Amino acid sequence: MDIAAVLWKDSRPMRDRRLIRFLPLICLFVLMLIRPATAAAAPAGRAQEATDSQVNLPQGMGWEDWQVVRDQRAHRAMVKVFVRRGETPATAKVRVMVAQTPKPTFDSPQAIVDALVQTANHQCEKASANSLRKSADDLTYELRAFGCAGQKGERYLLQRIAFIGEWELQVTYAPMGPADNLPPTEKQQALKLLSSVTITQAAN
């Protein structure tokens, strides 16, 4: 069982109280980290070809190296999971998730991160978040956790959470194996991917 499944199962009381606000965040980690993937995969294709009308993945930022393997939509929410071209969901070393949901009632992206760390610390020996880029409505951070039930080694995620108009944007870069950081070159590219994603209003 991965950290995401543990967080989902044992955070039930918090989800009952904060279902609308907290569910998108937990779903994010469930989609990203449960291995192997069990949902039906979308046809492989270039990232730009599968972009939602409101989520923009700019060309020239590295998205051409990734393919969509999962595309889920429900009630004004969209989640897409990418793996590197040529890989499958079950064998991918890294997954990238892009999610668009209605803006939650949390005051800021930092409040969402604080809630996640609080939940993770109930399930792991230690969990911590380190902010890399931060403004009032846009936060990129690293999450590290170790000693989690059913896991070996430390887990690492790199995520951006942004409030854009009426939307919340979540972009996550998640190594599938134990890790406490990314190599400098890979980290630079991951940050480039995360920061490039925007939301634009669909044409009427």
N, C-alpha and C positions, 0 to 999 in steps of 0.2 A: 504494500500500500504506500502511495506517495504522500508527500506533505499536503497536497491539495485535497486528497480524499479525506485525510485526517481532519483538516480544517473544516471541511464541509460537514462531516459527520458530527464533530464535537462542538461546533459553533451553533448548534440548533437554538439554544436560548437566545443568543444575540440575533439570530436570523428571525426568530419569531417576533422580536421587538422592533427590528429595523429591516424588515424584509425588503421593502422597496428600495431602501438606500444601499443595503449591504449585499443583496443577491448578485448584482452585476459583478462586483469585485470578486466574490468567491467563485462565481461561474468562470471568471477569467482564469483563475488558477487551476480549476478542475479541467478546463479545456486544454490548458497549456501543459500540464504536468502529468496527468494520468497516462500511463504507458502500458501496453500499446494502445493506439487510438482505436476506439470501438465504433464511432459513428461512421456513417457512409461518407466516403471521400468524394470531394468534387472532382470533376475532370481536371487533370493537370493542365496548366496553362501559364502564360506569363502573368506576372502580378498586375500589370496595367490593364490587362484584358478583363480581369475579374473585379475591378475596383467598383465599389458602390458609387452611386451617382453623387453622394454627398461627401464621401471620403476620397481624398486625393493623395495618391502615391506618386510623387513627381518622378519623371524620367531622369536618368543620370545620377541617381542617389544610391544605386545598388539594388533596387527592387527587381531589376531584370534577372538577377541571379536566384530569385525565389519563385516558387510556384504555390498556388492555392491547393490545399488538400482538404479543407473543410470550410463550408460556407453555411452559416446558420442565421436565420432571421425569425424574429417573433416580436410582435407588439412594439414596433418602433425601435427595436434593438437589432444590431448586426454584429456578428463575430466571424472573423476569417482567420484561419490558421495557415501559416506558410512554412514550408521546409525548403531547403536548398534544392535547386533543380537537379534531378537525377536521383534524389533520395525518396524514401517512402516514409509515411508517418511512423511506422513501427521501428524503423532503423535510424531515423534522423537524430543527429547529435544535438541539434538546436531546433527549436520551434520559435517562430515569431507570430504573435497574435495581435490583430488589430480589431478593436471593438468600439462601436458607437452606440451609446445609450442616452436616453433623456438625462439631462442634468439632475443629479440627486440633491437631496436636502442637506448634505454635508456642506459646511461653510467653505471648504477649500480642499484642493487635492491633498494638502498636508493632513487634514482631518481624516481622510480616507486611509492614508498610510498609517497614521497613528492607530486606527481601529484594527487594521490588518496585523500590525506588530503586536498589539495587545492580544489578539486571538492566537497568533502563532506562539506567543510565549506561554500560553496555556497548554500547547501541544508539544512543544520542544523544550530542550534544556535552555536554549537561548535563541532569540531572534532579534535582529537589529536592522535598522534602515539607515542608510547614509545618503544624504542629498548631494547630488552632483550639479544640478542646475535648478534654480528655483525662482519663481515669481508668484504673485498672488494667485494666479489662475493656471499655472503651468509648472509641473514639478517632475524632474527626472531623478530617480534614486536607485540605489542598489539595496536589495534585500538579501540578508544572509541568515541562515538558520541551521542549527545542528542539534543532534540528540533528539531528533523527531521520531515518533513511534513508527516502526516499520521501515526505517531508512538507515542507510549507512553513509557516513561521511557528511560533509557540509553541503547545503544546497544554496544556490545562488540565482537570483533573478535581477535583470535590469529592466526597469519599467518607467514609462512616462505616462502621467495622468494630467489631462488638460481640460479645463472648462472653456468651451468655445460656443458663445451664444447660448442656445437652449440645450446644448449637447455636452456630454462627457465623452472624451476620447481617451482610450487606453491603448497603449502600444507596449508590448512586452517582448523582451528577448530572453529566452529561457534555455540554458543548457540542460540536456536531459540526464546527464550523469552528475556525480558529485563534483563540486567546484566551489572555490571560495573567491574566485575572480576570473577575469578574462585576460588573455594575452593582450598587450598594449595595442597591437595592430587590429585585432578582432574587436576590441572594446571601442576603438575609434570609429570603426565601420558601423558597429551596432548603434552607437550614439548618433551617427549620421542618419541611419535608417529611422530611428525613433523620432528625431527632431524634424524630419522631412515631412511627416504626415500632417495633413491639414483637413479641415472640414469646410466645405463651401455649400452655400444654399443651393438646392436643386432649382433648376429653371422651372417656372410655372408653366 
